[in-house]
């Protein structure tokens, strides 16, 4: 199945795609009104467009959003991110309605791994435990022992016994990086994020020559050669903190471009340069899955409470265990 076929397969009712927005309405006012009326909370990832970030009740990375979803007492969670993130919110909140503005908002990384494939790999390594990055679908979570995010992966892996055999899925770049910083030799699933794999070492090197005072900061989903020359490697939340607190005034940022919106707010006056990608004809450092969500779709999604995330209860319960394990094991992390 192609990525698009998988995404279309997720659509329970394609009718909502034809819904229209009444002429002349103010989207911001309408979204604010419905948020109150419906006791809804809007959770948004840093990779969303600036207008969606600005209207959200809570903005965060995967770990922060999972925690916010766990704590909310809203009746409806409007998740502005991609499908696996909204699914995580549903796993944590089975009695609440969880909606996603565009159900086609998938993820190349999540789609690289299936529960079935992971089951096969587990058969070959019967003594291994499975640690999965949160960027995976519920069938993969259900086959996992612990979920991690890029904010807590190092901490969680370090807290496991040294001799424990570990399968890490689905991101090979993050897995390789965690192997390096923890001295482990985890078995890695061969998946990747199309956005973070698109950065060009050659073009970034030229950017570093052009901006000799700039520090290169990178997300660990980027490929090893980029990470090797980075001044700082961190999760989305850590990259934001680093830029705000470091003395440098100039940064080349090797992660999804949406983060720059919040970075500019937290580090006003600092020069932020998006790292260049292999293809100079496209905005490859923008995640086109994330950018499928728009203010218009957010409005429709809140008005019609569609498309809704629905899930098989048996899978949900299996997927809940490793997520709870992560939330428990990462309590010490801010
Ligand atoms: S940036 Fe990469 S990992 Fe994140 S949602 Fe997009 S494709 Fe998936």
Boltz pocket constraint, residues with backbone or C-beta under 6 A from the ligand:
constraints:
  - pocket:
      binder: B
      contacts: [[A, 47], [A, 82], [A, 106], [A, 107], [A, 108], [A, 109], [A, 110], [A, 135], [A, 193], [A, 194], [A, 195], [A, 196], [A, 256], [A, 287], [A, 288], [A, 289], [A, 290]]
      max_distance: 6.0
